[in-house]
């Protein structure tokens, strides 16, 4: 049976934090919905000390931001976007339209249609997440979305040059310098100066995640996302330095980011805990990572590989780093996760920044029912039907009429009956007036 060598903050305390965020966001959304641009400007001033003439970035400001980015950084952004774009293109190619004759004269099908407009949020508070522009803007454009609007908060009193460059190079049609709840609300609800979108995507802090949850239904979203989660699965073929590095590499995201070690080696578990403490003395982001590890870090020792799989599936974490003798065993047997990082040669940072898979992934156990952001999230699959012959319409109509009467839907049945009369040459009475066909 699995045992905990270290536990994090109790679930009840985490629920209290969520309730506080939920209440604050509800008030902000209500204000923005009723007062539009005035509320957006008020909150941008309050939270980001940012109140420009327009939150939309004009072409001359985009060019200025691009010129402020070094040639090397632009080359790196271009490389990362190439990886994301090419993988997304392979994914898009796997989505095929369908048209098939299921009965003589009956044709059914579906078309894969991109949504018309998408708002992409790119976090940029403590850590300006340039990579989030690749993941959302590039992928939406590969999907064929006609209008992509991208927004990131101001950084040190203005637009962050590298984020603007990534948005522009990725194909964004409009760029906003606007952050937090006010950004996702403005894009989703629309204001006097910002046209509403049909779908909202991208990661963010707890307030952005809660805003997306409350806005869902008015707009589509990619997924419900909470703080970054990382699960390291390791056995004694791995070592404590790698495990500790991969745990803290994600714990630095924020003070509520869970980082969990799952192992069948108690010695590795203890060595990793010691190594974490050593690294926390030298890691530049230790101030944040230390709190995350203290409150949300866990170390779990299992009896077997099978128990590790079962425990990992119950956790259903966003990032799962597997460093065992047989990483593919977890690929073949795990069912609940955001993304797998198999073997010691890869890691979550590769997926976050450059390798080509998407870094917007399910958290808070949402991996039980959804995967992460990918080109298919921007695609709506719409069905259609076509009946080519009189005989086919009359045949289907007879079955349909009887099934409608079975359910008590006389009006539905008459939709079928009129076609049986017209195309089948049968004098069928109005639905319910006589015995069914």
Secondary structure, DSSP 4 states (H G I P E B T S, - for coil): --EEEE--S-HHHHHHHHHHHHHHHHHHHHHHHHHTHHHHHHHHHHHH----S-SBPPHHHHHHHHHTS-HHHHHHHHHHHHHHHHHHHHHHHT---EEEEEETTEEEEEEEEE-SEEEEEE--SSS--HHHHIIIIIHHHHHT-SEEEEEE--SSSS--HHHHHHHHHHT-SEEEE--HHHHHHHHHH--SSSPPPSEEE----HHHHHHHHHHBTTBEES----S--EEEEE-TTS-HHHHHHHHHHHHTT-TT--EEEEES-HHHHHHHHHHHHHHTTT-TTHHHHHHHHHHHEEEEE-SSHHHHHHHHHHH--SEEEEESTTHHHHHHH----SEEEESTT--HHHHHHTSSS------TTGGGT-----GGGGEEEEEEEEE--HHHHHHHHHHHHHHHHHHT-HHHHHHHHHHHHHHH---PPPTTSS---
